[in-house]
Amino acid sequence: MGPITLFDKSFIEMLNVDESALFDALFTANICPMYYVEVLADLKLENPGKRTCEKVVSDLAAKTPVMRAYPNVIHTSLCLLELFGSPIEMRGAPVLAQGTPVRREGRVGVFYQESAEAKAFGRWQRREFLQLEHEFASQWRAQLKSTDHAALAKLAKSALRINAEPKNLEDAYALAKEVVHGKGQQALTLKTAYALLGLPHEYFAQIQERWKRQYQPVEEYAPYMAHCLLVDVFFHITVDKKLISPSRASNKIDLSYLYYLPFAQIFVSNDKLHRRVSPLFLQPEQLFIGGQELKDDLKALDAYYSKLPGNELAQGLFHVAARPPNDDLFLTTRLWKTLGHPVEPPRASPPEGPLSAYLLDRVRKLEEGAKSGVRETFEPSELRDPHEVSIQRLIPTKRGKWQLLPKDLTASKAE
């Protein structure tokens, strides 16, 4: 599978449907909750142009990755889990909602049903929207308009006792890091983080007592929450100093994508703010790619794959574009190589027939076990490294001009 890639709405908007199919085939997509929210909010766009709002959302849903897409758990839930003692792995991979563990024939497997997000995007492609979704879109846009980011920034700076005046984004990032990672006022840092991130107030006393018993610096006690706090503190410092515009309502939403950087190898966006700010938060092994750069490369790849013989294309894009061409002229190929993903096919392909039948049988048995209602107790180590994982998803047979799956398969595929 390709590099794990976080993306925003601005990138998907600029792709045509054929390019989106290639992005889906060649990259592993981390779909973060902010993307889901932004797409749904377009149901109440003020100026949708020649299209209806429903058509705008439907078009976005039709270009959203499905083949190798993984919806990430929302950051607030992850922060809460971490504060209660469950470590959050920040290793460049999506954090999925809990699957159903199954023990069969001495082996442990985990079955993931089709996600609620995937089901929603399927409905949206058909322009089927729940009344609740319309109401959410209206409320979200109203809240966006009414939020006074300048006032909130002053409150946050006062609560965290920030007096320094940064001159640029780099200074603001260094100051935010000093505030979050500083060894003093840890109780205040924990309390402010809890409030800024909007975590449930009814759990705070319990969490505070747990933290007091261990009394670690917040960045060590809850490193993922500290990352999210760093994003928020940086935002408030830059807004107060007008390094980021306080009047553009969507700036806070744009920066919220950065909560999910620990769960990706690449962040791709065509947003100017993302281009300015994201590099400050990336780890050395992570990359930011401009949306236009990747779109141009996908356009070139579209031309490359379009020249393949018809009998090869009939196998489906999922098979034909399992790896990019071994040609460094393509940005996608260079990204694969840089991030340690082999572009050369395996020397010996596994035999079809008996092995395929065996794997299909394992998948079916895992699904049957998950849906049987029988529940066992599992050790955490068993679930961290199960023998088998099956993810249920619905994949269209075609997207744009591309046949995604072999013609003799149905649109239903578990992997």
C-alpha positions as CSV (number, residue, x, y, z in Angstrom):
1,M,0.0,0.0,0.0
2,G,1.1,3.6,-0.7
3,P,2.2,6.3,1.7
4,I,-0.4,7.2,4.4
5,T,-1.7,10.6,3.4
6,L,-3.8,13.2,5.2
7,F,-5.6,15.5,2.9
8,D,-8.1,18.4,3.1
9,K,-11.1,19.4,1.2
10,S,-9.2,21.9,-1.0
11,F,-7.2,19.1,-2.5
12,I,-10.1,16.9,-3.3
13,E,-12.0,19.9,-4.8
14,M,-9.3,20.5,-7.4
15,L,-9.1,16.9,-8.7
16,N,-11.2,15.6,-11.5
17,V,-12.8,12.2,-10.9
18,D,-10.2,10.3,-13.0
19,E,-7.4,11.9,-11.0
20,S,-9.2,11.1,-7.7
21,A,-9.3,7.4,-8.7
22,L,-5.5,7.3,-9.1
23,F,-5.0,9.1,-5.8
24,D,-7.2,6.4,-4.2
25,A,-5.2,3.6,-5.8
26,L,-1.7,4.9,-5.1
27,F,-2.0,6.4,-1.7
28,T,-3.4,5.2,1.6
29,A,-5.9,7.8,2.8
30,N,-6.3,9.0,6.3
31,I,-9.8,10.6,6.3
32,C,-9.9,12.8,9.4
33,P,-13.1,14.1,10.9
34,M,-12.4,17.7,9.8
35,Y,-12.7,16.6,6.2
36,Y,-16.1,14.9,6.9
37,V,-17.3,18.0,8.7
38,E,-16.2,20.4,5.9
39,V,-17.8,18.3,3.2
40,L,-21.1,18.1,5.0
41,A,-21.1,21.8,5.8
42,D,-21.2,22.5,2.1
43,L,-24.9,21.5,2.3
44,K,-25.5,25.1,3.3
45,L,-23.0,26.9,1.1
46,E,-24.1,30.5,0.5
47,N,-22.9,30.7,-3.1
48,P,-22.7,27.2,-4.6
49,G,-22.5,28.6,-8.1
50,K,-24.3,26.8,-10.9
51,R,-24.6,23.6,-8.9
52,T,-27.0,23.0,-6.0
53,C,-25.5,22.5,-2.5
54,E,-26.5,18.8,-2.7
55,K,-24.6,18.5,-6.0
56,V,-21.5,20.1,-4.5
57,V,-21.5,17.6,-1.7
58,S,-22.3,14.7,-4.0
59,D,-19.4,15.6,-6.3
60,L,-16.9,15.7,-3.3
61,A,-18.2,12.4,-2.0
62,A,-17.7,10.8,-5.4
63,K,-14.0,11.8,-5.4
64,T,-13.3,10.8,-1.8
65,P,-11.0,7.8,-1.5
66,V,-12.7,4.4,-0.8
67,M,-10.2,1.7,-1.8
68,R,-7.5,2.3,0.8
69,A,-9.3,4.8,3.0
70,Y,-9.3,4.8,6.8
71,P,-11.4,7.1,8.9
72,N,-9.4,8.4,11.9
73,V,-11.0,8.6,15.3
74,I,-11.7,12.2,16.3
75,H,-9.0,13.9,18.3
76,T,-11.1,14.7,21.3
77,S,-11.9,11.0,21.9
78,L,-8.2,10.2,21.5
79,C,-7.2,12.8,24.0
80,L,-9.7,11.5,26.5
81,L,-8.5,7.9,26.1
82,E,-5.0,9.0,26.6
83,L,-5.8,11.0,29.8
84,F,-7.4,7.8,31.2
85,G,-4.3,5.8,30.6
86,S,-4.5,4.4,27.1
87,P,-1.4,5.3,25.0
88,I,-2.1,6.8,21.6
89,E,0.5,5.6,19.0
90,M,1.8,8.5,16.9
91,R,3.6,6.5,14.3
92,G,2.2,7.8,11.0
93,A,-0.8,5.5,10.8
94,P,-4.5,6.2,11.2
95,V,-6.2,5.3,14.5
96,L,-9.3,3.3,13.7
97,A,-12.5,2.9,15.8
98,Q,-12.6,-0.3,17.7
99,G,-13.2,-3.5,15.6
100,T,-14.6,-6.8,16.8
101,P,-12.0,-9.2,18.0
102,V,-12.5,-12.9,17.2
103,R,-10.6,-16.1,18.3
104,R,-10.8,-19.0,15.8
105,E,-8.7,-22.0,15.6
106,G,-6.1,-20.6,18.0
107,R,-5.7,-17.4,15.9
108,V,-6.8,-13.9,16.8
109,G,-8.4,-11.7,14.2
110,V,-10.1,-8.3,14.2
111,F,-13.1,-7.5,11.9
112,Y,-14.0,-4.0,11.1
113,Q,-17.5,-3.3,9.6
114,E,-18.0,-0.7,7.0
115,S,-17.5,2.6,8.8
116,A,-20.3,5.1,9.4
117,E,-18.3,7.7,7.4
118,A,-18.1,5.4,4.4
119,K,-21.8,4.7,4.5
120,A,-22.5,8.4,4.7
121,F,-20.3,9.2,1.7
122,G,-22.1,6.5,-0.2
123,R,-25.4,8.1,0.5
124,W,-24.1,11.6,-0.3
125,Q,-23.0,10.4,-3.7
126,R,-26.6,9.4,-4.4
127,R,-27.7,12.9,-3.0
128,E,-29.4,11.2,-0.1
129,F,-29.1,13.4,3.0
130,L,-30.7,13.0,6.5
131,Q,-32.6,15.9,8.0
132,L,-30.1,15.8,10.9
133,E,-27.2,16.4,8.4
134,H,-29.0,19.5,7.0
135,E,-29.5,20.8,10.5
136,F,-25.8,20.1,11.4
137,A,-24.6,22.0,8.3
138,S,-26.8,25.0,9.2
139,Q,-25.7,25.1,12.8
140,W,-22.0,24.6,11.9
141,R,-22.0,27.5,9.5
142,A,-23.9,29.7,12.0
143,Q,-21.4,28.9,14.8
144,L,-18.5,29.6,12.4
145,K,-19.8,33.0,11.7
146,S,-20.5,33.9,15.3
147,T,-17.1,32.8,16.8
148,D,-14.9,35.7,17.8
149,H,-11.4,34.3,17.3
150,A,-9.7,37.5,18.4
151,A,-11.5,37.5,21.8
152,L,-10.9,33.8,22.3
153,A,-7.2,34.3,21.6
154,K,-6.9,37.0,24.2
155,L,-8.6,34.8,26.8
156,A,-6.3,31.9,26.0
157,K,-3.2,34.0,26.2
158,S,-4.4,35.4,29.5
159,A,-5.2,31.9,30.9
160,L,-1.7,30.6,29.9
161,R,0.0,33.8,31.1
162,I,1.6,34.5,27.7
163,N,3.1,37.9,27.5
164,A,5.8,37.6,24.7
165,E,5.1,39.1,21.3
166,P,6.3,37.0,18.4
167,K,7.3,38.7,15.1
168,N,6.6,35.8,12.8
169,L,5.1,32.3,12.6
170,E,8.4,30.7,13.6
171,D,8.6,32.8,16.7
172,A,5.0,32.0,17.5
173,Y,5.6,28.3,17.2
174,A,8.7,28.5,19.4
175,L,6.6,30.4,22.0
176,A,3.7,27.9,21.8
177,K,6.2,25.0,22.3
178,E,7.7,26.7,25.3
179,V,4.3,27.1,26.9
180,V,3.2,23.5,26.2
181,H,6.5,21.8,27.0
182,G,7.6,24.1,29.8
183,K,8.1,22.4,33.2
184,G,6.3,25.0,35.2
185,Q,2.5,25.5,35.9
186,Q,1.6,21.9,34.9
187,A,-1.7,21.9,36.6
188,L,-2.7,25.1,34.8
189,T,-1.5,23.6,31.5
190,L,-3.6,20.5,32.0
191,K,-6.7,22.5,32.9
192,T,-6.3,24.9,30.0
193,A,-5.7,22.1,27.6
194,Y,-8.9,20.4,28.8
195,A,-10.9,23.6,28.3
196,L,-9.4,24.6,24.9
197,L,-9.9,21.2,23.4
198,G,-13.5,21.0,24.6
199,L,-13.2,17.8,26.5
200,P,-16.2,16.7,28.7
201,H,-16.2,18.6,31.9
202,E,-17.7,15.8,33.9
203,Y,-14.5,13.7,33.7
204,F,-12.0,16.5,34.6
205,A,-11.9,15.9,38.4
206,Q,-11.3,12.2,37.8
207,I,-8.6,12.9,35.3
208,Q,-7.0,15.5,37.4
209,E,-6.7,13.1,40.4
210,R,-5.2,10.5,38.2
211,W,-2.6,13.0,36.9
212,K,-1.8,14.2,40.4
213,R,-0.9,10.6,41.5
214,Q,1.7,10.4,38.8
215,Y,2.5,14.1,38.4
216,Q,4.3,13.9,35.2
217,P,4.8,16.9,32.8
218,V,1.7,17.1,30.6
219,E,3.8,16.4,27.5
220,E,4.9,13.1,29.0
221,Y,1.6,12.2,30.6
222,A,-0.4,12.8,27.5
223,P,1.8,13.4,24.5
224,Y,-1.0,13.4,21.9
225,M,-3.1,15.9,23.9
226,A,0.1,18.0,24.2
227,H,0.4,18.0,20.4
228,C,-3.3,19.1,20.0
229,L,-2.7,21.8,22.7
230,L,0.4,23.0,20.8
231,V,-1.8,23.5,17.7
232,D,-4.4,25.5,19.7
233,V,-1.9,27.6,21.6
234,F,-0.1,28.4,18.3
235,F,-3.4,29.4,16.7
236,H,-4.3,31.8,19.5
237,I,-0.9,33.4,19.7
238,T,-0.8,34.0,15.9
239,V,-4.4,35.3,15.8
240,D,-3.8,37.7,18.7
241,K,-0.7,39.0,16.9
242,K,-2.6,39.0,13.5
243,L,0.0,36.7,12.0
244,I,-3.1,34.6,11.1
245,S,-6.2,36.6,10.2
246,P,-8.8,36.6,13.1
247,S,-11.5,37.7,10.6
248,R,-11.3,34.6,8.4
249,A,-13.7,32.3,10.2
250,S,-12.4,29.1,8.6
251,N,-8.8,29.5,9.8
252,K,-9.5,27.5,13.0
253,I,-11.0,24.7,11.0
254,D,-8.0,24.7,8.6
255,L,-5.6,24.4,11.5
256,S,-7.6,21.6,13.1
257,Y,-6.3,19.3,10.4
258,L,-3.0,19.5,12.1
259,Y,-4.4,17.5,15.0
260,Y,-4.1,14.5,12.8
261,L,-0.5,15.0,11.5
262,P,0.8,12.2,13.9
263,F,-1.3,9.7,12.0
264,A,0.1,10.3,8.5
265,Q,3.3,10.3,6.5
266,I,2.2,13.0,4.0
267,F,-0.1,16.0,4.3
268,V,-1.4,17.3,1.0
269,S,-3.4,20.5,0.7
270,N,-3.9,23.4,-1.6
271,D,-4.7,25.8,1.2
272,K,-2.3,28.8,1.6
273,L,-2.5,28.7,5.4
274,H,-1.6,25.0,5.4
275,R,1.4,25.7,3.2
276,R,2.7,28.4,5.6
277,V,2.0,26.6,8.9
278,S,2.2,22.8,8.4
279,P,6.0,22.5,8.0
280,L,6.4,23.9,11.5
281,F,4.5,20.9,12.9
282,L,5.9,18.1,10.7
283,Q,8.4,15.6,12.0
284,P,11.6,15.1,10.0
285,E,10.2,11.9,8.4
286,Q,7.0,13.6,7.3
287,L,6.3,15.7,4.1
288,F,4.0,18.5,3.1
289,I,3.0,18.4,-0.6
290,G,1.1,21.2,-2.3
291,G,-2.2,20.2,-3.8
292,Q,-1.3,21.6,-7.3
293,E,2.0,19.6,-7.4
294,L,0.2,16.3,-6.7
295,K,-2.7,17.1,-9.0
296,D,-0.2,17.7,-11.9
297,D,1.5,14.4,-11.1
298,L,-1.8,12.5,-11.0
299,K,-2.7,14.1,-14.4
300,A,0.6,12.7,-15.8
301,L,-0.1,9.3,-14.3
302,D,-3.5,9.4,-15.8
303,A,-1.9,9.8,-19.2
304,Y,0.6,7.0,-18.4
305,Y,-2.0,4.4,-17.3
306,S,-4.3,5.3,-20.1
307,K,-1.8,4.0,-22.6
308,L,-1.8,0.5,-21.1
309,P,-3.4,-2.3,-23.2
310,G,-7.0,-2.9,-22.7
311,N,-6.5,-6.4,-21.3
312,E,-4.3,-5.0,-18.5
313,L,-6.8,-2.2,-17.7
314,A,-9.6,-4.8,-17.5
315,Q,-7.9,-6.2,-14.4
316,G,-8.9,-3.0,-12.6
317,L,-7.0,0.1,-11.4
318,F,-6.7,-1.5,-8.0
319,H,-4.4,-4.1,-9.6
320,V,-2.8,-2.1,-12.4
321,A,-1.9,0.9,-10.2
322,A,-1.0,-1.1,-7.1
323,R,2.4,0.6,-7.4
324,P,3.5,3.6,-9.4
325,P,5.8,3.3,-12.4
326,N,9.4,2.9,-11.5
327,D,10.2,6.3,-13.0
328,D,11.5,9.2,-10.9
329,L,9.9,11.7,-13.3
330,F,6.7,11.0,-11.3
331,L,6.4,12.8,-7.9
332,T,4.3,9.9,-6.7
333,T,7.2,7.4,-7.4
334,R,9.6,9.7,-5.6
335,L,7.3,9.9,-2.6
336,W,7.0,6.1,-2.4
337,K,10.7,5.7,-2.5
338,T,11.5,8.5,0.0
339,L,9.0,7.0,2.5
340,G,10.2,3.4,2.1
341,H,7.4,2.0,0.0
342,P,8.8,-0.4,-2.7
343,V,7.8,0.4,-6.2
344,E,9.1,-2.9,-7.7
345,P,6.5,-5.7,-7.8
346,P,7.3,-8.8,-5.7
347,R,9.6,-11.2,-7.6
348,A,7.1,-14.1,-7.2
349,S,3.4,-13.4,-7.2
350,P,1.4,-15.7,-4.9
351,P,-0.4,-18.4,-6.8
352,E,-4.0,-17.9,-7.5
353,G,-6.6,-20.6,-6.9
354,P,-5.9,-22.5,-3.7
355,L,-4.4,-19.6,-1.9
356,S,-7.1,-17.1,-2.9
357,A,-9.8,-19.6,-1.9
358,Y,-8.0,-20.1,1.5
359,L,-7.8,-16.4,2.1
360,L,-11.5,-15.8,1.1
361,D,-12.5,-18.6,3.5
362,R,-10.5,-17.0,6.4
363,V,-12.2,-13.6,5.7
364,R,-15.7,-15.3,5.7
365,K,-15.0,-17.1,8.9
366,L,-13.7,-14.0,10.6
367,E,-16.8,-12.1,9.6
368,E,-19.0,-14.9,10.8
369,G,-17.2,-15.0,14.2
370,A,-17.6,-11.2,14.6
371,K,-21.3,-11.3,13.8
372,S,-22.0,-14.4,15.9
373,G,-22.5,-12.4,19.1
374,V,-20.0,-14.6,21.0
375,R,-17.5,-12.4,22.9
376,E,-14.3,-13.4,24.6
377,T,-11.6,-11.7,26.7
378,F,-8.4,-10.8,24.9
379,E,-5.0,-9.6,26.1
380,P,-4.0,-6.1,24.9
381,S,-0.9,-7.7,23.3
382,E,-3.2,-10.0,21.2
383,L,-5.1,-7.0,19.9
384,R,-2.0,-4.9,19.2
385,D,-0.7,-7.6,16.8
386,P,-3.5,-9.8,15.6
387,H,-3.0,-12.7,13.2
388,E,-5.7,-11.4,10.8
389,V,-7.5,-8.1,10.1
390,S,-10.5,-7.8,7.8
391,I,-12.0,-4.4,6.8
392,Q,-15.4,-4.4,5.2
393,R,-16.0,-1.7,2.6
394,L,-18.1,-1.1,-0.5
395,I,-16.1,-0.2,-3.6
396,P,-17.7,1.0,-6.8
397,T,-16.7,-1.0,-9.9
398,K,-15.9,2.2,-11.8
399,R,-14.8,5.7,-11.0
400,G,-14.8,8.2,-13.9
401,K,-13.2,6.4,-16.9
402,W,-11.4,3.9,-14.7
403,Q,-12.5,0.3,-14.0
404,L,-11.5,0.0,-10.4
405,L,-12.1,-3.8,-9.9
406,P,-12.1,-6.7,-12.4
407,K,-15.4,-6.8,-14.3
408,D,-16.3,-10.2,-12.9
409,L,-16.3,-8.9,-9.3
410,T,-19.1,-7.2,-7.5
411,A,-18.8,-3.8,-5.9
412,S,-18.5,-5.4,-2.5
413,K,-15.0,-6.1,-1.3
414,A,-13.5,-6.9,2.0
415,E,-9.7,-6.6,2.5
